[in-house]
Amino acid sequence: MALFKASFLTHIRAVANPRRRPPLCVSTRLLSFSSPEEAAAERRRRKRQLRMEPPLSALNRTQTAPKPQQQTPYYLNPNNPKLPEHVSALTGNRLNLHNRILTLVRENDLDEAALYTRHSIYSNCRPTIFTINAVLAALLRQSRYADLLSLHRFITQAGVVPNIITHNLIFQTYLDCRKPDTALEHYKQFLNDAPMNPSPTTYRILIKGLVDNNKLERAMEIKSEMDSRGFAPDPLVYHYLMLGHARVSNGDGILGLYEELRERLGGVVDDGVVFGCLMKGYFIKGMEKEAIDCYEEALGKKMSAVGYNSVLDALSKNGRFDEALRLFDRMMKEHGPPKKLSVNLGSFNVIVDGYCGEGRFKEAIEVFRKMGEYRCSPDTLSFNNLIERLCDDRRVVEAEEIYGEMEGKGVSPDEFTYGLLMDACFRENRADDAAGYFRKMVDSGLRPNLSVYNRLVDGLVKVGKIDQAKGFFELMVKKLKMDDAGYQFMMKVLSDAGRLDEMLQIVDTLLDDNGADFDEEFQEFVKVELRKEGREEELTKLMEEKERLKAEAKAKEAEAAEAAKRSARAAVASLLPSKLFGNKETDSESKSEGDIQALNEESSDGTAPEAELAERTTESEGDKAA
């Protein structure tokens, strides 16, 4: 067949081309193999040859690189942390909501602003993270740390993704609350989990807060971490670190940091923010000439309000207050917001503190009240600074006048404010007023620490107001974690006044408190006081009575628990027959009336034993089944 096909094709070509002579014979290459086995052997041979020697066409092919796998976009991967909203989300109704909440913030109605933000979280118009940050920042400015953390916890549970500003506000809050370890824990969690990197502002907040909390070594470590991340040298960060060295009178540390900054900036420091601390370093080392030269050099640099304040503080605290006043006048003349900000709240605080240090309290109060003319609103720290200086100079009346101005300026006093006024009133023999300030502090929702409470009770006892001191003890014993010294002080006062029954009442309360530790040393203290009037055995009787009452209470609890178990078992047993046999029809499956009556009579008489009753009940059930 193959031969016939090849011959036919040759014939067709010859007919189509008559000039071409047909071949005399058919090429053997057109013939088939003699047998299928031979064809299969030839195929195997060619395959072996191709495996050993690939064809040239295969060698000339260009090796195509494998296509890289396309990475899934970040926002489509559910395992990645969510990204915070972009500022472009602040449009339409959300922008209207943002402006409405900002209006409440400007009107100083922060409670309504925070409440409005909470309600809007689960509404059709959800606030953006920028709106929430505005409310958090307003709460931080007024030192309302508890409200700030509560709102932050709420938005976190609601699934609002924070941005870097939100994290910075939380760091600042914990650092202002004197909780640097908590702030560092949040910073560590931020580095591990947040889909963003820290900003230069983050490091400024952390380093300043750590320096203010007397953790200079940790602040230096954070600065090294900042450098390792490739951030440019920040003069403000060096200013905070130099200020920390100045507080511990380490002049060499200040000069070393300045030299490091100058070297990293190429030998020239244009920002004047570090020159105030550099002046302090020279003053600490006794190099006054170099300090004045540094001051003259600073005046020709680019100075911000923070830099000016540092220079003011260096001059006023080193015997050059007149020069500081001249610089302050220059700063107020240059001040032209918003283009030029030469004066801020810290400037007035430094000058007020300087006036007080010179004994010129009248001028200090005048400067303090001029803050509003330069768009500077005093905060709680500013009020506390002036009140403390007035109280130290026994000017309690003027201090109370400044305290009275706080409410009108929308500033809330804190625990330190009330503690200053309380101590000042005690020094002026005004124990009732001192107790009044302490009560105001408690009524306003503030929580005084144990030190303030101890000063109050000690002051009341010294003027013979034992009943009032005992009243505050009973008020605060539940709110404060009272230590043994606090209990023993009040017991000692009552014992010296011959009021042992009231002292035993305190012991009774102490024994009822399971968290209190009434150890052998404490017991010996009480016995010594009772031994003065021969009533030592009353403590033993009281402790035995308390142990008996506790044992009876435990027995009653165990009995009640056992009774509850029995009741539960009885209820389950009463349900078992109906569950096992179900509801059956009355005609064919109910007991006969005679059997039921007989069983009821025997059970009521109590003559038939329980086994017999059970047997008869089983027989009646069998009859029904039959």
Salt bridges, closest charged atoms under 4 A:
GLU42 OE2 - ARG45 NH2 2.42
GLU42 OE2 - ARG46 NE 3.22
GLU85 OE2 - ARG94 NH2 2.81
ASP111 OD1 - ARG144 NH2 2.27
ASP147 OD2 - ARG144 NH2 2.79
ASP212 OD2 - LYS208 NZ 3.04
ASP212 OD1 - ARG247 NH1 3.11
GLU221 OE1 - ARG218 NH1 3.13
GLU225 OE2 - ARG229 NE 3.74
ASP227 OD2 - LYS223 NZ 3.56
ASP227 OD1 - ARG264 NH1 3.04
ASP234 OD2 - ARG204 NE 2.53
ASP252 OD1 - LYS285 NZ 2.67
GLU259 OE1 - ARG262 NH2 2.71
GLU260 OE2 - LYS223 NZ 2.68
GLU288 OE1 - ARG320 NH2 3.81
ASP293 OD2 - LYS289 NZ 3.28
ASP313 OD2 - LYS280 NZ 2.72
ASP313 OD1 - LYS317 NZ 3.34
GLU323 OE1 - ARG326 NH2 2.39
GLU334 OE2 - ARG330 NE 3.01
ASP353 OD1 - ARG389 NH1 2.41
GLU363 OE2 - ARG360 NE 3.61
ASP393 OD2 - ARG395 NE 2.76
GLU398 OE2 - ARG395 NH1 3.51
GLU400 OE2 - ARG430 NH2 2.74
GLU405 OE2 - ARG369 NH2 2.67
ASP423 OD1 - ARG455 NE 3.03
GLU428 OE2 - ARG394 NH2 3.15
ASP432 OD1 - LYS465 NZ 3.42
ASP433 OD2 - ARG430 NE 2.77
ASP458 OD2 - LYS462 NZ 3.17
ASP467 OD1 - ARG499 NH2 2.68
GLU474 OE2 - LYS470 NZ 2.40
ASP496 OD1 - LYS492 NZ 3.90
ASP496 OD1 - LYS532 NZ 3.93
ASP501 OD1 - ARG535 NH2 2.57
GLU502 OE1 - ARG499 NH2 2.92
ASP508 OD1 - LYS546 NZ 2.42
ASP512 OD1 - LYS546 NZ 2.80
GLU524 OE2 - ARG531 NH2 3.84
GLU529 OE2 - LYS492 NZ 3.41
GLU529 OE1 - LYS532 NZ 3.03
GLU536 OE1 - ARG531 NE 3.02
GLU538 OE2 - ARG535 NE 2.83
GLU545 OE2 - ARG548 NH2 2.38
GLU552 OE2 - ARG548 NH1 2.47
GLU562 OE2 - ARG569 NH2 3.92
GLU602 OE2 - ARG616 NH1 2.27
GLU612 OE2 - ARG616 NH2 2.81
GLU621 OE1 - LYS624 NZ 2.96
